[in-house]
Amino acid sequence: MYSLEIPEGQAEFAELLRRVRDGEEVIISQAGTPIARIVPIAEQKLPRIPGLDRGQVTISPDFDAPLPDEVLNAFINPTEAEA
């Protein structure tokens, strides 16, 4: 992470963009207080293609079986479940 004050950023804008393009995060501060963060844009993911995982995903035969009472009660009364 690279940090700098606003006046420095204005003078070094091209250098800041180079750092971000190289994957670095840049924090811009004003009077010592961070006010902005410049980060690289995440790479765009390819669209999901249905069926690519065919044969690789398994579902347990009891995936829809009722939960045990202690688990259900933890959802209904979470404070009592912690005690």
A tleap script that builds the chain and sets N, CA, C and O, in Angstrom:
source leaprc.protein.ff14SB
mol = sequence {
  NMET TYR SER LEU GLU ILE PRO GLU GLY GLN
  ALA GLU PHE ALA GLU LEU LEU ARG ARG VAL
  ARG ASP GLY GLU GLU VAL ILE ILE SER GLN
  ALA GLY THR PRO ILE ALA ARG ILE VAL PRO
  ILE ALA GLU GLN LYS LEU PRO ARG ILE PRO
  GLY LEU ASP ARG GLY GLN VAL THR ILE SER
  PRO ASP PHE ASP ALA PRO LEU PRO ASP GLU
  VAL LEU ASN ALA PHE ILE ASN PRO THR GLU
  ALA GLU CALA
}
set mol.1.N position { 0.853 -1.172 0.000 }
set mol.1.CA position { 0.000 0.000 0.000 }
set mol.1.C position { 0.896 1.231 0.000 }
set mol.1.O position { 1.910 1.277 0.696 }
set mol.2.N position { 0.512 2.215 -0.780 }
set mol.2.CA position { 1.244 3.467 -0.906 }
set mol.2.C position { 0.333 4.572 -0.428 }
set mol.2.O position { -0.844 4.594 -0.787 }
set mol.3.N position { 0.849 5.502 0.383 }
set mol.3.CA position { 0.027 6.579 0.937 }
set mol.3.C position { 0.666 7.923 0.629 }
set mol.3.O position { 1.889 8.055 0.650 }
set mol.4.N position { -0.171 8.927 0.340 }
set mol.4.CA position { 0.338 10.256 0.046 }
set mol.4.C position { -0.722 11.312 0.322 }
set mol.4.O position { -1.901 10.997 0.482 }
set mol.5.N position { -0.291 12.568 0.377 }
set mol.5.CA position { -1.188 13.701 0.589 }
set mol.5.C position { -1.706 14.203 -0.763 }
set mol.5.O position { -1.107 13.917 -1.800 }
set mol.6.N position { -2.819 14.953 -0.756 }
set mol.6.CA position { -3.470 15.429 -1.982 }
set mol.6.C position { -2.514 16.188 -2.908 }
set mol.6.O position { -2.462 15.868 -4.096 }
set mol.7.N position { -1.751 17.183 -2.419 }
set mol.7.CA position { -0.884 17.918 -3.351 }
set mol.7.C position { 0.105 17.001 -4.084 }
set mol.7.O position { 0.366 17.191 -5.272 }
set mol.8.N position { 0.650 16.013 -3.374 }
set mol.8.CA position { 1.567 15.070 -4.023 }
set mol.8.C position { 0.837 14.284 -5.103 }
set mol.8.O position { 1.377 14.049 -6.184 }
set mol.9.N position { -0.389 13.881 -4.804 }
set mol.9.CA position { -1.183 13.099 -5.747 }
set mol.9.C position { -1.481 13.862 -7.015 }
set mol.9.O position { -1.448 13.302 -8.111 }
set mol.10.N position { -1.771 15.140 -6.865 }
set mol.10.CA position { -2.050 15.956 -8.048 }
set mol.10.C position { -0.814 16.052 -8.933 }
set mol.10.O position { -0.914 16.021 -10.160 }
set mol.11.N position { 0.330 16.166 -8.314 }
set mol.11.CA position { 1.566 16.308 -9.087 }
set mol.11.C position { 2.014 14.972 -9.682 }
set mol.11.O position { 2.720 14.962 -10.690 }
set mol.12.N position { 1.622 13.851 -9.085 }
set mol.12.CA position { 2.117 12.542 -9.511 }
set mol.12.C position { 1.003 11.616 -10.003 }
set mol.12.O position { 1.088 10.401 -9.826 }
set mol.13.N position { -0.025 12.171 -10.608 }
set mol.13.CA position { -1.188 11.375 -10.992 }
set mol.13.C position { -0.827 10.199 -11.901 }
set mol.13.O position { -1.315 9.090 -11.687 }
set mol.14.N position { 0.009 10.419 -12.898 }
set mol.14.CA position { 0.389 9.339 -13.816 }
set mol.14.C position { 1.116 8.228 -13.067 }
set mol.14.O position { 0.903 7.049 -13.348 }
set mol.15.N position { 1.972 8.597 -12.116 }
set mol.15.CA position { 2.695 7.599 -11.321 }
set mol.15.C position { 1.725 6.808 -10.456 }
set mol.15.O position { 1.888 5.598 -10.295 }
set mol.16.N position { 0.715 7.474 -9.895 }
set mol.16.CA position { -0.289 6.783 -9.083 }
set mol.16.C position { -1.024 5.747 -9.923 }
set mol.16.O position { -1.223 4.612 -9.488 }
set mol.17.N position { -1.425 6.141 -11.121 }
set mol.17.CA position { -2.125 5.201 -11.994 }
set mol.17.C position { -1.240 4.023 -12.386 }
set mol.17.O position { -1.731 2.903 -12.525 }
set mol.18.N position { 0.039 4.259 -12.565 }
set mol.18.CA position { 0.958 3.166 -12.880 }
set mol.18.C position { 1.010 2.175 -11.718 }
set mol.18.O position { 0.981 0.962 -11.924 }
set mol.19.N position { 1.089 2.706 -10.492 }
set mol.19.CA position { 1.133 1.834 -9.315 }
set mol.19.C position { -0.143 1.001 -9.210 }
set mol.19.O position { -0.087 -0.198 -8.934 }
set mol.20.N position { -1.293 1.642 -9.431 }
set mol.20.CA position { -2.567 0.931 -9.354 }
set mol.20.C position { -2.648 -0.134 -10.444 }
set mol.20.O position { -3.080 -1.259 -10.190 }
set mol.21.N position { -2.233 0.222 -11.650 }
set mol.21.CA position { -2.242 -0.740 -12.755 }
set mol.21.C position { -1.372 -1.946 -12.431 }
set mol.21.O position { -1.668 -3.058 -12.867 }
set mol.22.N position { -0.300 -1.735 -11.669 }
set mol.22.CA position { 0.597 -2.824 -11.275 }
set mol.22.C position { 0.060 -3.612 -10.077 }
set mol.22.O position { 0.723 -4.520 -9.577 }
set mol.23.N position { -1.158 -3.253 -9.619 }
set mol.23.CA position { -1.791 -4.018 -8.556 }
set mol.23.C position { -1.672 -3.440 -7.160 }
set mol.23.O position { -2.144 -4.047 -6.198 }
set mol.24.N position { -1.052 -2.282 -7.034 }
set mol.24.CA position { -0.865 -1.681 -5.722 }
set mol.24.C position { -2.084 -0.848 -5.324 }
set mol.24.O position { -2.754 -0.273 -6.183 }
set mol.25.N position { -2.367 -0.784 -4.039 }
set mol.25.CA position { -3.439 0.057 -3.513 }
set mol.25.C position { -2.822 1.391 -3.118 }
set mol.25.O position { -1.745 1.420 -2.523 }
set mol.26.N position { -3.495 2.507 -3.443 }
set mol.26.CA position { -2.990 3.840 -3.125 }
set mol.26.C position { -4.000 4.533 -2.216 }
set mol.26.O position { -5.186 4.598 -2.539 }
set mol.27.N position { -3.532 5.049 -1.079 }
set mol.27.CA position { -4.376 5.783 -0.146 }
set mol.27.C position { -4.035 7.263 -0.281 }
set mol.27.O position { -2.864 7.638 -0.233 }
set mol.28.N position { -5.055 8.105 -0.448 }
set mol.28.CA position { -4.861 9.554 -0.543 }
set mol.28.C position { -5.379 10.174 0.747 }
set mol.28.O position { -6.491 9.886 1.188 }
set mol.29.N position { -4.555 11.030 1.345 }
set mol.29.CA position { -4.898 11.656 2.621 }
set mol.29.C position { -4.975 13.163 2.481 }
set mol.29.O position { -4.392 13.762 1.577 }
set mol.30.N position { -5.718 13.758 3.413 }
set mol.30.CA position { -5.791 15.215 3.501 }
set mol.30.C position { -5.503 15.569 4.952 }
set mol.30.O position { -6.234 15.155 5.852 }
set mol.31.N position { -4.448 16.327 5.180 }
set mol.31.CA position { -4.019 16.718 6.515 }
set mol.31.C position { -3.813 15.490 7.399 }
set mol.31.O position { -4.147 15.503 8.584 }
set mol.32.N position { -3.259 14.428 6.810 }
set mol.32.CA position { -2.957 13.222 7.571 }
set mol.32.C position { -4.119 12.258 7.753 }
set mol.32.O position { -3.937 11.179 8.318 }
set mol.33.N position { -5.318 12.625 7.283 }
set mol.33.CA position { -6.487 11.756 7.421 }
set mol.33.C position { -6.789 11.091 6.076 }
set mol.33.O position { -7.029 11.791 5.092 }
set mol.34.N position { -6.782 9.762 6.013 }
set mol.34.CA position { -7.099 9.075 4.755 }
set mol.34.C position { -8.520 9.424 4.290 }
set mol.34.O position { -9.467 9.355 5.073 }
set mol.35.N position { -8.660 9.796 3.022 }
set mol.35.CA position { -9.985 10.156 2.500 }
set mol.35.C position { -10.391 9.346 1.272 }
set mol.35.O position { -11.567 9.319 0.907 }
set mol.36.N position { -9.424 8.687 0.633 }
set mol.36.CA position { -9.766 7.930 -0.573 }
set mol.36.C position { -8.781 6.790 -0.756 }
set mol.36.O position { -7.646 6.831 -0.282 }
set mol.37.N position { -9.256 5.768 -1.464 }
set mol.37.CA position { -8.413 4.624 -1.789 }
set mol.37.C position { -8.576 4.345 -3.275 }
set mol.37.O position { -9.697 4.241 -3.774 }
set mol.38.N position { -7.471 4.227 -3.973 }
set mol.38.CA position { -7.500 3.880 -5.391 }
set mol.38.C position { -7.026 2.435 -5.500 }
set mol.38.O position { -5.924 2.095 -5.069 }
set mol.39.N position { -7.867 1.599 -6.079 }
set mol.39.CA position { -7.529 0.182 -6.229 }
set mol.39.C position { -7.766 -0.230 -7.677 }
set mol.39.O position { -8.569 0.392 -8.374 }
set mol.40.N position { -7.077 -1.268 -8.134 }
set mol.40.CA position { -7.314 -1.733 -9.496 }
set mol.40.C position { -8.724 -2.297 -9.636 }
set mol.40.O position { -9.274 -2.859 -8.689 }
set mol.41.N position { -9.288 -2.147 -10.795 }
set mol.41.CA position { -10.598 -2.732 -11.075 }
set mol.41.C position { -10.410 -4.237 -11.184 }
set mol.41.O position { -9.495 -4.714 -11.855 }
set mol.42.N position { -11.279 -4.971 -10.523 }
set mol.42.CA position { -11.193 -6.438 -10.560 }
set mol.42.C position { -11.411 -6.905 -11.994 }
set mol.42.O position { -12.192 -6.331 -12.753 }
set mol.43.N position { -10.696 -7.961 -12.327 }
set mol.43.CA position { -10.864 -8.510 -13.669 }
set mol.43.C position { -12.296 -8.998 -13.857 }
set mol.43.O position { -12.903 -9.548 -12.938 }
set mol.44.N position { -12.817 -8.792 -15.044 }
set mol.44.CA position { -14.169 -9.240 -15.347 }
set mol.44.C position { -14.159 -10.759 -15.475 }
set mol.44.O position { -13.336 -11.328 -16.192 }
set mol.45.N position { -15.075 -11.399 -14.778 }
set mol.45.CA position { -15.172 -12.846 -14.865 }
set mol.45.C position { -15.968 -13.231 -16.101 }
set mol.45.O position { -16.871 -12.514 -16.530 }
set mol.46.N position { -15.618 -14.358 -16.653 }
set mol.46.CA position { -16.365 -14.859 -17.798 }
set mol.46.C position { -17.759 -15.259 -17.345 }
set mol.46.O position { -17.941 -15.644 -16.191 }
set mol.47.N position { -18.736 -15.176 -18.219 }
set mol.47.CA position { -20.084 -15.574 -17.828 }
set mol.47.C position { -20.116 -17.049 -17.431 }
set mol.47.O position { -19.372 -17.872 -17.963 }
set mol.48.N position { -20.983 -17.350 -16.501 }
set mol.48.CA position { -21.123 -18.721 -16.032 }
set mol.48.C position { -21.799 -19.557 -17.114 }
set mol.48.O position { -22.800 -19.145 -17.699 }
set mol.49.N position { -21.244 -20.723 -17.365 }
set mol.49.CA position { -21.807 -21.617 -18.369 }
set mol.49.C position { -22.419 -22.806 -17.645 }
set mol.49.O position { -21.692 -23.613 -17.066 }
set mol.50.N position { -23.747 -22.929 -17.668 }
set mol.50.CA position { -24.391 -24.037 -16.979 }
set mol.50.C position { -23.893 -25.390 -17.490 }
set mol.50.O position { -23.697 -25.586 -18.690 }
set mol.51.N position { -23.694 -26.317 -16.552 }
set mol.51.CA position { -23.313 -27.673 -16.922 }
set mol.51.C position { -21.824 -27.958 -16.857 }
set mol.51.O position { -21.417 -29.109 -17.013 }
set mol.52.N position { -20.997 -26.940 -16.631 }
set mol.52.CA position { -19.555 -27.186 -16.600 }
set mol.52.C position { -19.153 -28.092 -15.437 }
set mol.52.O position { -18.159 -28.812 -15.536 }
set mol.53.N position { -19.902 -28.068 -14.349 }
set mol.53.CA position { -19.589 -28.893 -13.189 }
set mol.53.C position { -20.324 -30.224 -13.206 }
set mol.53.O position { -20.293 -30.955 -12.215 }
set mol.54.N position { -20.962 -30.544 -14.277 }
set mol.54.CA position { -21.735 -31.783 -14.351 }
set mol.54.C position { -20.862 -32.966 -13.952 }
set mol.54.O position { -19.767 -33.156 -14.483 }
set mol.55.N position { -21.368 -33.763 -13.003 }
set mol.55.CA position { -20.645 -34.932 -12.540 }
set mol.55.C position { -19.664 -34.631 -11.424 }
set mol.55.O position { -19.116 -35.563 -10.835 }
set mol.56.N position { -19.419 -33.357 -11.105 }
set mol.56.CA position { -18.461 -32.995 -10.066 }
set mol.56.C position { -19.147 -32.567 -8.775 }
set mol.56.O position { -18.505 -32.511 -7.726 }
set mol.57.N position { -20.422 -32.268 -8.835 }
set mol.57.CA position { -21.160 -31.814 -7.667 }
set mol.57.C position { -22.022 -32.958 -7.172 }
set mol.57.O position { -22.781 -33.559 -7.933 }
set mol.58.N position { -21.895 -33.252 -5.881 }
set mol.58.CA position { -22.726 -34.308 -5.308 }
set mol.58.C position { -23.565 -33.741 -4.176 }
set mol.58.O position { -23.128 -32.841 -3.459 }
set mol.59.N position { -24.752 -34.260 -4.019 }
set mol.59.CA position { -25.656 -33.846 -2.958 }
set mol.59.C position { -25.929 -35.064 -2.095 }
set mol.59.O position { -26.314 -36.122 -2.592 }
set mol.60.N position { -25.727 -34.902 -0.816 }
set mol.60.CA position { -25.950 -35.992 0.122 }
set mol.60.C position { -27.405 -36.425 0.078 }
set mol.60.O position { -28.284 -35.576 -0.070 }
set mol.61.N position { -27.688 -37.698 0.200 }
set mol.61.CA position { -29.072 -38.173 0.144 }
set mol.61.C position { -29.951 -37.578 1.244 }
set mol.61.O position { -31.168 -37.497 1.082 }
set mol.62.N position { -29.348 -37.160 2.361 }
set mol.62.CA position { -30.159 -36.617 3.456 }
set mol.62.C position { -30.061 -35.089 3.556 }
set mol.62.O position { -30.262 -34.532 4.635 }
set mol.63.N position { -29.754 -34.405 2.445 }
set mol.63.CA position { -29.559 -32.954 2.497 }
set mol.63.C position { -30.800 -32.206 2.984 }
set mol.63.O position { -30.680 -31.117 3.545 }
set mol.64.N position { -31.972 -32.768 2.779 }
set mol.64.CA position { -33.192 -32.088 3.195 }
set mol.64.C position { -33.816 -32.711 4.446 }
set mol.64.O position { -34.985 -32.466 4.746 }
set mol.65.N position { -33.045 -33.509 5.168 }
set mol.65.CA position { -33.540 -34.118 6.402 }
set mol.65.C position { -33.717 -33.022 7.461 }
set mol.65.O position { -32.996 -32.024 7.446 }
set mol.66.N position { -34.665 -33.206 8.369 }
set mol.66.CA position { -34.862 -32.214 9.431 }
set mol.66.C position { -33.603 -32.053 10.279 }
set mol.66.O position { -32.860 -33.007 10.508 }
set mol.67.N position { -33.383 -30.826 10.737 }
set mol.67.CA position { -32.238 -30.551 11.600 }
set mol.67.C position { -32.508 -31.067 13.008 }
set mol.67.O position { -33.666 -31.161 13.415 }
set mol.68.N position { -31.473 -31.400 13.750 }
set mol.68.CA position { -31.660 -31.811 15.137 }
set mol.68.C position { -32.278 -30.673 15.950 }
set mol.68.O position { -32.091 -29.501 15.622 }
set mol.69.N position { -33.015 -31.017 17.011 }
set mol.69.CA position { -33.701 -30.019 17.824 }
set mol.69.C position { -32.760 -28.955 18.372 }
set mol.69.O position { -33.123 -27.780 18.408 }
set mol.70.N position { -31.538 -29.345 18.807 }
set mol.70.CA position { -30.624 -28.348 19.386 }
set mol.70.C position { -30.202 -27.309 18.343 }
set mol.70.O position { -29.964 -26.153 18.692 }
set mol.71.N position { -30.108 -27.695 17.101 }
set mol.71.CA position { -29.763 -26.737 16.049 }
set mol.71.C position { -30.952 -25.822 15.772 }
set mol.71.O position { -30.779 -24.608 15.657 }
set mol.72.N position { -32.146 -26.378 15.663 }
set mol.72.CA position { -33.343 -25.569 15.440 }
set mol.72.C position { -33.557 -24.582 16.577 }
set mol.72.O position { -33.890 -23.421 16.336 }
set mol.73.N position { -33.370 -25.026 17.804 }
set mol.73.CA position { -33.546 -24.149 18.961 }
set mol.73.C position { -32.534 -23.016 18.968 }
set mol.73.O position { -32.839 -21.923 19.447 }
set mol.74.N position { -31.345 -23.252 18.451 }
set mol.74.CA position { -30.331 -22.196 18.376 }
set mol.74.C position { -30.787 -21.065 17.457 }
set mol.74.O position { -30.421 -19.910 17.675 }
set mol.75.N position { -31.578 -21.382 16.436 }
set mol.75.CA position { -32.108 -20.345 15.557 }
set mol.75.C position { -33.254 -19.593 16.225 }
set mol.75.O position { -33.402 -18.385 16.040 }
set mol.76.N position { -34.057 -20.303 16.993 }
set mol.76.CA position { -35.221 -19.689 17.620 }
set mol.76.C position { -34.824 -18.863 18.832 }
set mol.76.O position { -35.317 -17.749 19.007 }
set mol.77.N position { -33.943 -19.390 19.670 }
set mol.77.CA position { -33.502 -18.711 20.903 }
set mol.77.C position { -31.981 -18.690 20.935 }
set mol.77.O position { -31.386 -19.467 21.682 }
set mol.78.N position { -31.323 -17.830 20.154 }
set mol.78.CA position { -29.860 -17.871 20.069 }
set mol.78.C position { -29.166 -17.602 21.395 }
set mol.78.O position { -28.100 -18.165 21.642 }
set mol.79.N position { -29.738 -16.755 22.267 }
set mol.79.CA position { -29.081 -16.461 23.553 }
set mol.79.C position { -29.088 -17.670 24.462 }
set mol.79.O position { -28.134 -17.877 25.211 }
set mol.80.N position { -30.139 -18.475 24.419 }
set mol.80.CA position { -30.205 -19.678 25.250 }
set mol.80.C position { -29.230 -20.735 24.747 }
set mol.80.O position { -28.698 -21.514 25.539 }
set mol.81.N position { -28.992 -20.771 23.444 }
set mol.81.CA position { -28.093 -21.780 22.875 }
set mol.81.C position { -26.649 -21.513 23.295 }
set mol.81.O position { -25.857 -22.450 23.398 }
set mol.82.N position { -26.293 -20.244 23.541 }
set mol.82.CA position { -24.928 -19.903 23.929 }
set mol.82.C position { -24.640 -20.282 25.369 }
set mol.82.O position { -23.487 -20.525 25.728 }
set mol.83.N position { -25.672 -20.335 26.199 }
set mol.83.CA position { -25.472 -20.601 27.644 }
set mol.83.C position { -25.094 -22.030 27.921 }
set mol.83.O position { -24.894 -22.403 29.077 }
savepdb mol mol.pdb
quit
